[in-house]
Each structure stands twice: as C-alpha cells, then as structure tokens.
Amino acid sequence: MKKIFRLVAVVAAAVLTVTAFIAPPATAASMVKVGIAYDIGGRGDKSFNDSAAAGLDAAKKKFGITAKEITVTTGSDSEREDKLRLLAKAGYNPIIAIGFLYAGPIKAVAADYPEVSFGIVDDASVDLLNVASLVFAEEQGSYLAGVAAALASKSGKIGYIGGVRIPLLQKFEAGFVAGVMATKKSAKVDVKYVTEFPDFSGFNDPAKAKVIAKGMIDKGTDVIYSAAGGSGAGNFAAATEASSAGKKVWTIGVDSDQYLSASAAQKKNMLTSMIKRVDRAVYDVIATAVAGSSVNDVLDAKAGIYGRQYNLALDGVGVSYSGGYITKYKAQIDKAAAAIKSGKIKVPTKP
C-alpha cells in the first residue's frame, strides 16, 4: 500500500511539473509594461487620442498590464524622439506611438532598441522588423459617412472640414465625397482644410474650424463632416449655434464615437461618427505582446513593412449609430459596406 501511495505522489509531482512548464505564469501579463506616446492633445481630446486610450484601458482591464502614458507638447521631432527613448530606456515594451508624426523619431529609436516591440498608428514607412505599422482604410468608413450625409441632407449642400491638407486626411475626403455622390448625384460637397501642410496646428484649432463651419452654414450647408482632431469641436459649436437660431445642421464626428462625449446640445445635431478603431489596434499590439508575439501581417514585403491594416472587413472602420439618427438608413449603409467588402465598390483614396 505504501508503494502505491509513493507511486501516486511521484505521478502527481510529475503532472504538476509538466503543467507548470506548459502554462505561463499567472504574473506574465502583469509584467508587461506598455508605453503609449500620444499626439498633441493627448488623452482627453475626445477624438483620435481618446480612441487609443480606450484600447489601452481595455487591455489594462483584460490583462492587468501596467502602462506609462506621455503626450508631446511642442510636437517637434526631437521632443518625440526624447520621449520614446525615455520609455525604451525605462523598460517599456511594447511602445505604441499615436500618429504618423512619430515616424522619423520611432525609426531612430527602434533601430537602437531592436529587442523592444514598437507600434505606430497611421504610418507604414518604417522598415524595421520590430515596428508594427497600424494603418486604416479611412476612405471606406468615410464612404459610409458620406452615404449617411447624403440621405440626411435636405439642401444637398454638404461640407467636409479636414485638419491639415495631407494625403492621410485626403483619404477621408475622397471616401466621403465618393459616398455622397454615389448616393445623391445632385449633391455638392464643399471641402475646406483648417491649415495647409506643413502647419499641423489645424488638428487643434477649434476656433478656426468654427469660422470655416459657419461660412459653410451661411451658404446653406446642412451636414458637415469634420476629420480634424481637436478642431472638430469648432464644427460642433457652429452647428449648435445654428440650431439655436432655428437652422438645423447635422455634424459628423470622427475616429471615436463622438456622440458619447458630446454635450447635450451637441448630441442633438450629431448625425453619426466615422469610427476608426485605433482602440482595436492598440489593444491588438498589447494582447500579442502578452502572448509573447507581435502584430506582423505583411503590408509590403518588398519594402519590409509589417503590421496590420484595419478595414471594413476587419471591423477597423465604420459608422456609429448612437443617437439613433441614422438607424433608418442602416439598410443603405449596410448595402454599401457589403459592396465595399466584396470589391464591387472600390473607394478612392485620393480626391
């Protein structure tokens, strides 16, 4: 009988040893230290950066990871590089940069820290194996916003306000205009940018965006889509004032579901938002890091670019239904989305 007990004990010990070897330690996720480098405006911009922050918050809740969040103030390349180096030196891994303006700085820092995994949102130019390019099919989501705008507009006069005239924001423009015109051929889209390249203040100048929006409203525009980061607040303010004066003007938000962070007055005019799932991209980078891997889909094998493109098929872009204002258009929007996914509709990326 004693021999049997000894045999059972030996087998049990062996099973425990094998189990401990196969299963990762419970503290593995909590040992992951994530660094997030926000663009100007940082957490609290109610748009682009907040979408990234939502992904970080979801990952913290799911995995129990720790994180360090930093935000640039001057926005110079040297400041961006210094902040990324501080994160890398402090042992944060992965490090995720929010915005294409980090491209140059992240390439310099990632080359010096090959053992650290980096991710960059909205850029696919860094040809390093330890940098994941997290890009989006903004034109596809904007096309759906254009469909909604055309169906909601009574005047047929629709506006688009971009933050800065750069190829990225012109993707939003191209998709939006295409969606409007495919839905209502008689419509006209007034396109304006807050600033011209290389002046990037257009992402954080709501006062100037408000002037642009008011100019559009004075000409009879009744739906305005703003893809301008923090400047979008100016569009919402102009629409609220117009509403108080008895003139109905719909607004379309961008990146996150801006209805959820809007004031009660702004919500009355917020038709929808073009959702860009920066939160999903940030979450994916963290989740794969916890699993001991990285986001490394092939984006351009010849150029050596890896990461992931978030399109309609991956639910990386879309439109929000908060407020219920576009629920009646859902069938038309879903039909357009299906056609884009199947390739029947090819959305332009340039105006």
NORHU-V557567 format. One record per helix or strand of 2 or more residues. SS is the DSSP state (alpha for helix, beta for strand). FROM is the first residue (numbers start at 1). LEN is the number of residues. If there is no record, write none. Layout:
SS & FROM & LEN
SS & FROM & LEN
This chain:
alpha & 2 & 21
alpha & 29 & 3
beta & 33 & 6
alpha & 48 & 16
beta & 66 & 6
alpha & 77 & 13
beta & 95 & 4
alpha & 100 & 13
beta & 118 & 4
beta & 131 & 6
alpha & 138 & 15
beta & 157 & 9
alpha & 167 & 17
beta & 188 & 9
alpha & 200 & 4
alpha & 206 & 13
beta & 223 & 5
alpha & 229 & 16
beta & 250 & 6
alpha & 258 & 4
alpha & 264 & 4
beta & 270 & 7
alpha & 278 & 13
beta & 297 & 4
beta & 305 & 6
beta & 317 & 3
alpha & 327 & 16
